[in-house]
Amino acid sequence: MIKKLQNKDLDIAKNIQSVFQASYAIEAQLLKAIDFPPLKRPLESYINSDTVFFGYPKNQELAGIIEIDHDDSRTYINSLVVHPDYFRQGIAKSLMEYVIQTFNSNLFVVETGLDNGPATKLYKTFGFYEVKQWDTEHGIRKIKFERKNI
């Protein structure tokens, strides 16, 4: 069901951007963010990205996406977004399970806004633990999580 998305393809990149925009609009509200950089991510950023995008299709639509940067030492989860029409249907959980099972990493890393309760709960469910908090220049308190596989 989950499949790698060909983000270099213009139509697919537009679809990816659309899901990101819808999801990040909700996250910006959760974080009470006035200036939320993820909402300003241009289409070219998706097309030219060296990260890997995996999508979760549902009802002939792209319902969720996880963006990964992976090397021999770690897997960094750049983004995990679900279209608001598909919230609370286990899509984020399925995408996390897929990445953890697919990428043989000793370390998984993810960051989110501190006030993003649903994301924090999800990451803790998968054994991630907090390693750092900080304030961004945009006034958003962030939290970094890691999960080590030994």
N, C-alpha and C positions, 0 to 999 in steps of 0.2 A: 504494500500500500504506500509506504513512504518511499519517495524516489528523489534522486539527485536532480536538481533543477539546472537547466542550461542558461545561466544568467547572462551569457554573452548574446543570447538571442533577444532582440529588442522587445518583442511581444511578451516574452516570459519575464524579462526585466521589469516591464511596466506592471505586470501582474504582481510580481514580488513587491515592488514599490507600493502598490495599492494596499496590499495586506499590511505592510509595515506602517503606512500612514494611518490606517484605520485603528490598528492596535496601539500605536504610539500616542494617538490623540487621547485614548483612554488612560494610558499610563501618565501622560502629562497632567491629566486631571487628578489622578491618584496622588501624584507628587506635588500638586499645587504649583506646578512650574509655569511661569510666564514665558520664559525663553527656554525651549526644549530642543537642543541641537538635533536629536534624531528625526524630528519632523522636518528639518531643513535638508536632509540628505538628498542630493540630486540623483536623477536617473542614471547619469554617467557613473556614479559611484557603484551602483549595482552591476552595471555592465562591465566595468573595468576592474572589479574586485577580484583579488586572488583567493578570497575565501571560498568555501564550498557551501552551497545552499541546498537544504533538503526540504522537500515539501510534503505536506499531508493533504491529499485531495479528499474532498467530500462533496457529494452532490454535484459533480462536474466543476467544482470550484476549488481554488486553493484556500484551504481553511487555516493552515498553520505552516510556519517556516522556522527552521533553525539554521543559523549561519555559524559555520565552524572554521577555525584556523587551527590546523593540526600539523605537528612535526613529531620527530622521534621522542622528544622529551615531554610533550604536553598537548592537551587538546583544550583550546580556548573557545568557549561558547561566546561568540560576538553578540549574537542576538537570538532571542526566542520570542516569536510573536504568534498570536492567534487572532484571527479576524473576530471582532466582537460578536458577529452572528453565530459563532461557534464556541463561545466561552463555556466553561464548565461541562465539557463533553469528553475530557480526558485526552485531548489532542496534544497539549503541552507535555503531559506525562508520557504519551507514546513517543513523541519526538526525543525526549530525554532518554528514555529506555533505548531507543534506536542508537543514539550517539554513544551511549555508554557501552552498549554491546558491540558496536561496529568498530570503534576506535580503541585500539589496544594501547592505552596510555597509562603511565604511572601517576599522572596528575591531570585533573580536569579543573578548569578555572572559569568563573563566571562573575559578572558584576551586574548590579541593578540599583535602582533608587532605593534608599532605606525604607521609604514609606510604601513600597510596592509589596504589600502583604502577600498577595497570591504568589508572586514569584519567589519570595523568601521562603514561604511554606513549601513550595514545590522543591526547591533546591535542598532544603533540610530533609525532606522526605527521601531524597536520593543520597543522603550521607554527606552532603556538603556542610562545611563549617565556616564560620566567619573568620577572616584573617585580617581585615582592615576596614576602616571607615574614614571618609574624608569629604570635604566640601568642594564642589566644583566651582569654577569661575562664574557659572550660570546660577549659583545659589541652590544647587541640588545636592543633598546629602546622599553619597553613594556608599555602597557596601560591596566588598569583594568576598567571594566564597571560593573554597577549594575542596577538592575531594581527592584523596590519595588512594591509589590501588597498589598494594604491596604484594 
